[in-house]
Amino acid sequence: MMKIASVAALGFVAAADVPVFSSNDDYDEINLNIRLLAAHNSTGAANATFKVTGSLDSTYNTADTATVLCTAVKAPTESALSTSTGSATSVVNTCAAASSRRALAASDVAITQAYELGFTSAAAAAVATSTINGAGFASTFQSALNSALTSAGSSLTATVSSVSGVDATPVATTEAPVAPVAPAPAASSSSDASMVKATTAIAAAVFASLF
């Protein structure tokens, strides 16, 4: 009779106290890891813009004033700068009559344009700066600019005398790495307590069955 009672007690413990683990626990943990990884990668090097700034001098044979000319050639100049340097963004910030240059003819209008180019990496910005300041770039840019003017439907023709650029990318600072914070130990779950209870009950039942 004692053995029968012990076996019954053993069965009761096994059915009532042995914890049941759900696959949802693993699923929730995986989802949490994915969300944390996505948050960590939400900002990357591709979102950073590295700048190159500079100016260019050009002359047009036109009856337009410098102000009108600046407006007319702004978009083609931006397009030509992007094409010839491979920049992701290109903006002509200011434009005015070139006070330091004398017109070659009465109908020539000389202008100076200040520009800003944006790149997605420091390396690309450095290469562009070197290209802009290299020999022959003014001629290369002149061809690109006149092509852009033609594509825009303009009858203007540019003569580019000079182009200069400065890498305005900020110098990266070296910072001490932040030590990762160790995760807090997981609190004992009710399933762990149930497992201990079940193990103790099983051992007691087995011991009682021997007598």
C-alpha positions as CSV (number, residue, x, y, z in Angstrom):
1,M,0.0,0.0,0.0
2,M,2.9,2.3,0.9
3,K,4.4,1.7,-2.6
4,I,1.1,2.4,-4.3
5,A,0.7,5.7,-2.4
6,S,4.3,6.7,-3.2
7,V,3.8,6.0,-7.0
8,A,0.6,8.0,-6.9
9,A,2.4,10.9,-5.2
10,L,5.1,10.7,-7.8
11,G,2.6,10.9,-10.6
12,F,0.8,13.9,-8.9
13,V,4.1,15.8,-8.6
14,A,5.1,15.1,-12.2
15,A,1.8,16.3,-13.5
16,A,1.3,19.3,-11.3
17,D,4.8,20.7,-10.6
18,V,7.0,20.0,-13.6
19,P,7.2,23.4,-15.5
20,V,6.1,23.7,-19.1
21,F,8.3,25.9,-21.2
22,S,6.7,27.8,-24.1
23,S,8.4,28.5,-27.5
24,N,7.0,32.0,-27.2
25,D,9.9,32.7,-24.7
26,D,12.5,32.1,-27.4
27,Y,10.4,34.0,-30.0
28,D,10.1,37.1,-27.7
29,E,13.8,37.1,-27.0
30,I,14.7,36.9,-30.7
31,N,12.4,39.8,-31.5
32,L,14.0,41.9,-28.7
33,N,17.4,41.2,-30.1
34,I,16.3,42.2,-33.6
35,R,14.8,45.5,-32.3
36,L,18.0,46.4,-30.4
37,L,20.1,45.7,-33.4
38,A,17.9,47.8,-35.6
39,A,18.1,50.7,-33.2
40,H,21.9,50.4,-33.0
41,N,22.2,50.6,-36.8
42,S,19.7,53.4,-37.4
43,T,22.5,55.8,-37.8
44,G,25.4,54.9,-40.0
45,A,28.2,56.3,-42.1
46,A,25.9,56.7,-45.1
47,N,23.8,59.4,-43.2
48,A,26.9,61.6,-42.6
49,T,27.6,64.3,-45.1
50,F,31.2,65.5,-45.6
51,K,31.6,68.9,-47.1
52,V,33.9,70.5,-49.7
53,T,33.6,74.2,-50.2
54,G,35.1,76.5,-52.8
55,S,34.6,79.1,-55.5
56,L,34.8,79.3,-59.2
57,D,35.3,82.2,-61.6
58,S,33.7,82.1,-65.0
59,T,32.9,84.6,-67.9
60,Y,29.9,84.7,-70.2
61,N,29.3,86.7,-73.3
62,T,25.8,88.1,-72.6
63,A,23.8,91.3,-72.3
64,D,22.5,90.2,-68.9
65,T,23.5,91.8,-65.7
66,A,25.6,89.8,-63.2
67,T,22.5,89.3,-61.1
68,V,20.4,87.9,-63.9
69,L,23.3,85.8,-65.1
70,C,23.8,84.3,-61.7
71,T,20.2,83.2,-61.5
72,A,20.3,81.7,-65.0
73,V,23.4,79.6,-64.5
74,K,22.9,78.5,-60.9
75,A,21.2,75.1,-61.6
76,P,23.5,74.2,-64.6
77,T,26.6,75.0,-62.4
78,E,25.3,72.8,-59.6
79,S,24.7,70.0,-62.0
80,A,28.1,70.3,-63.6
81,L,29.9,70.4,-60.2
82,S,28.1,67.2,-59.2
83,T,28.9,65.5,-62.5
84,S,32.6,66.4,-62.5
85,T,33.3,65.6,-58.8
86,G,30.9,62.8,-58.1
87,S,29.3,64.6,-55.2
88,A,26.0,63.5,-53.6
89,T,24.8,67.1,-53.2
90,S,25.8,70.4,-54.9
91,V,24.7,73.9,-54.0
92,V,25.8,77.3,-55.2
93,N,25.5,79.5,-52.1
94,T,26.5,82.9,-53.5
95,C,27.1,84.5,-56.8
96,A,28.2,88.0,-57.8
97,A,30.1,90.0,-60.3
98,A,33.8,89.2,-60.1
99,S,35.2,92.5,-58.9
100,S,38.8,91.4,-59.2
101,R,38.6,90.5,-62.9
102,R,38.3,92.8,-65.9
103,A,35.9,91.8,-68.7
104,L,37.6,90.8,-72.0
105,A,34.9,92.6,-74.0
106,A,32.1,95.1,-73.3
107,S,29.6,92.3,-73.5
108,D,31.5,89.9,-71.2
109,V,30.1,89.4,-67.7
110,A,32.5,87.8,-65.2
111,I,31.0,86.2,-62.0
112,T,32.3,84.4,-59.0
113,Q,30.3,81.6,-57.5
114,A,30.8,80.1,-54.0
115,Y,29.7,76.4,-53.8
116,E,29.3,73.6,-51.3
117,L,29.5,69.9,-52.2
118,G,28.4,67.0,-50.0
119,F,29.9,63.5,-49.9
120,T,29.0,60.4,-48.0
121,S,32.5,59.7,-46.9
122,A,35.6,61.6,-45.8
123,A,37.7,59.7,-48.4
124,A,35.4,60.8,-51.2
125,A,35.6,64.4,-50.0
126,A,39.4,64.3,-49.9
127,V,39.6,62.8,-53.4
128,A,37.3,65.5,-54.8
129,T,39.3,68.2,-53.2
130,S,42.5,66.9,-54.8
131,T,40.7,66.7,-58.2
132,I,39.3,70.2,-58.0
133,N,42.7,71.7,-57.2
134,G,44.5,69.6,-59.7
135,A,45.8,70.8,-63.0
136,G,43.3,70.8,-65.8
137,F,40.2,70.7,-63.7
138,A,39.0,74.1,-64.8
139,S,39.0,72.9,-68.4
140,T,37.2,69.7,-67.4
141,F,34.6,71.6,-65.4
142,Q,34.1,74.1,-68.3
143,S,33.1,71.2,-70.6
144,A,30.7,69.8,-68.0
145,L,29.2,73.2,-67.4
146,N,28.6,74.0,-71.1
147,S,27.0,70.6,-71.5
148,A,24.7,71.3,-68.6
149,L,23.8,74.7,-70.0
150,T,22.9,73.1,-73.4
151,S,20.8,70.4,-71.6
152,A,19.0,73.2,-69.8
153,G,18.1,74.9,-73.1
154,S,20.4,77.9,-72.5
155,S,22.3,79.6,-75.3
156,L,25.0,80.8,-72.8
157,T,28.6,79.6,-73.1
158,A,30.9,79.7,-70.1
159,T,34.6,80.3,-70.0
160,V,35.9,79.0,-66.7
161,S,39.2,80.6,-65.5
162,S,39.6,79.0,-62.1
163,V,38.1,76.5,-59.6
164,S,39.3,76.0,-56.1
165,G,38.1,73.8,-53.3
166,V,38.7,73.1,-49.6
167,D,38.0,69.9,-47.7
168,A,35.7,71.2,-44.9
169,T,35.3,67.7,-43.3
170,P,35.7,68.1,-39.5
171,V,38.7,66.2,-38.0
172,A,37.5,63.1,-36.2
173,T,38.2,63.1,-32.5
174,T,39.4,60.0,-30.7
175,E,37.3,59.1,-27.7
176,A,37.9,56.4,-25.2
177,P,35.6,53.5,-25.9
178,V,32.7,53.1,-23.5
179,A,32.8,49.8,-21.6
180,P,29.7,47.7,-22.2
181,V,27.4,47.4,-19.3
182,A,27.0,43.8,-18.2
183,P,23.4,42.6,-18.2
184,A,21.9,42.1,-14.8
185,P,21.5,38.4,-13.8
186,A,18.1,37.1,-14.6
187,A,15.8,36.7,-11.6
188,S,14.8,33.2,-10.7
189,S,11.5,32.4,-12.4
190,S,8.6,30.5,-10.9
191,S,9.4,27.7,-13.2
192,D,12.8,27.3,-11.5
193,A,11.1,27.1,-8.1
194,S,8.7,24.6,-9.4
195,M,11.5,22.4,-10.7
196,V,13.2,22.4,-7.3
197,K,9.9,21.5,-5.6
198,A,9.3,18.7,-8.1
199,T,12.8,17.3,-7.7
200,T,12.4,17.3,-3.9
201,A,9.0,15.6,-4.0
202,I,10.2,13.0,-6.4
203,A,13.2,12.2,-4.2
204,A,10.9,11.9,-1.1
205,A,8.5,9.6,-3.0
206,V,11.3,7.3,-4.2
207,F,12.7,7.1,-0.7
208,A,9.3,6.2,0.8
209,S,8.7,3.5,-1.7
210,L,11.7,1.6,-0.4
211,F,9.9,0.9,2.9
